[in-house]
Amino acid sequence: MEKRTDFVIGDVAVRPGSIATLNLGLAGLYTSEPVAMQVHVAHGRRDGPVVFVSAAVHGDEINGVEIVRRLLHMPQLKRLAGTLLLVPIVNLFGFHIRSRYLPDRRDLNRSFPGNEGGSMASRLANVFMQQIVARSDIGIDLHTAAVHRDNLPQIRADINDPMLAPLAKAFSAPVQLHSAAPQGSLRGAASDIGVSVMVYEAGEALRFDEVAIQVGLRGIVNVLRQLAMLPPVRRSRSRPSAELRSSTWVRAPQSGILRAQSRLGDMVNKGAPLAVVADPAGQTEMIIEAPFDGVVIGRTNLPLVYEGEAVFHVGRTRQTSLLESHLDALNDASSIAPPELIEEPAIV
């Protein structure tokens, strides 16, 4: 059998059967200190696809950073086929200042595919596209909700993509939302060059969420097994995701103080009260109602709201029994991640 060649990225050649760490140079700080994007390359001994897993494209979304750390320490990587590119922190600048954005106030996930002569965000996007995305076949981009918001673990993908549809299903998040990629997003720019990318959303910015981390870790391993990059295991099959036909953000009808009455993951009926918003004395109260039968997949955690602010994200689905089984499992940590992935104490 012909020996597999090295995987070359930057000025580093990674040998088959090894894991290497390299740094991709970025714009330096104005104090002349260098800045580099760290990339971990696991290059298997056997042929297979190239998959990238990225986190912290928004600098304050840190659950994905922990997911990548745990992936990197999995002993199963010694049996990897293909190549895995792990980038724990894409937006180094935002991560350092605990911000979603770059110092130029641009959203990196609206700056792809980027330009080597463009803005700070555009140049960073260009490096990631050229060095990581363009070398890959599949991508998994890890996100959380924005600051003061929370997301139920979910996969967002174009399920009309024949490559993504079975992988999104294999991920086995509680819900799967079919959605077109936003303009300027990593997912959209990757699709334009023939690289299929799904987005995993779970948890809140600047907070670790152990359930979200374990669901994400399990999901990525499921995808790698679906691609035959990791050996299969003898265990019960994962539940398929509940598919959402559509979703909508419900907005505050007036400014005031929000008293939430529905939690993340609650099944709600049309017209059911999601929350009450009122002035501080409670003299002008308005009920916020569910727009249709569905499930709460995102919500604000901040009780102080302005009129028109998005407060509840509700998804429409008919697969209520399947979704309820997922939600029950989220309350049992031992059923989230297979035993071979539980290697350390949970973050609490």
C-alpha positions, 0 to 999 in steps of 0.5 A: 500500500502506498504510504500516505503523504505529509499534510503541509500547512503554513511552513509545517509538514505533519507526518501521518499518524501524528498531531502537530501544532502550528501558528498562523501569523496575523496582524500584530498588536499596536504594541508591536507584539505578534499575534498568531492563530493556533491550529492543531493538525491531527493527520491520520495514517489512513486516507480520509476527508479533511475536516475542520472544527473552529471555535470563537469566531465570535470572541466571547463564545467560549463553549467551543474552545472547551469542546476543541480542547477535549477533542484534542485530548481524545485517545481515539485520535490515534486511530484517525483516518483523514485529517482533522484541523482544530482551531480553538480560537479564530478571533484572537483579538475579540477573545482577549477583550472578551468581545464578540467583535474585533477591535475595529468593531466588525463582526468576523462572521459577516466578513467572509471570505475576506480580503488580504488587503481589506479591513482587520476583520477582512484580513483575518477572514482571508487567512482562515479561508485560505489556510483552513477552509480551502484545505477542507472538505467539511467544517463544523463551526462552534457558536453560542448565543450572544451575550445575555442570551442562551441557546438550546443545543442545535445544529443549523445547516442547509439540509438541501446539501447532500453532503451535510444532510446525513452529517447533520442528522448524525450529530444528533443535537436535540434540534436541527434547523434548516437555514440559509447561511447569512451574507458574509458568514463563514458557512456561506463563504465556505459553501461558495467554494464547495466546502460544506459547513454546519453550525453548532449553537449552544449555551451563552456567551462568556459562560461554560455550559457542561451540557452544551459542551458534552452534546457538542463533543458527542456530536462531532465524534458522531460526525467523524464516525459517520465519515469513517474517520473514527472506528465505529463503536458497539452502542445504541444509535443516537437519536435523530434530531427533531427537525424544525420547519421554521423559527421566529424571534418573539419581540418585546411589545413594550420596554420594561422588566421581563418576567420570564415564564418559559424556560429553554427547551419548553414545549409551548402551545400557540397563545401560551404565555412566554413572559410578562413585561411591565414597568417597574411598578407593574402598572402597565403589564403586557403578556408575551405569547407563543406565536405557534405550537413549538419549542423554545430554542433561544431566549434572553437571560436579561430581565431589562428589555426595550420595545422590539427587542428579541426575547424568545426564539421559538421553533416550529416542529411536529416531532414532539415525542422525539424532542421530549426524549432529547430534552429528558436525556439532557437532564441525565449527563451520563446519557449525553456523552458515551463513556469513552468520552468522559475523561474528566470532572464536569465543569460546574 
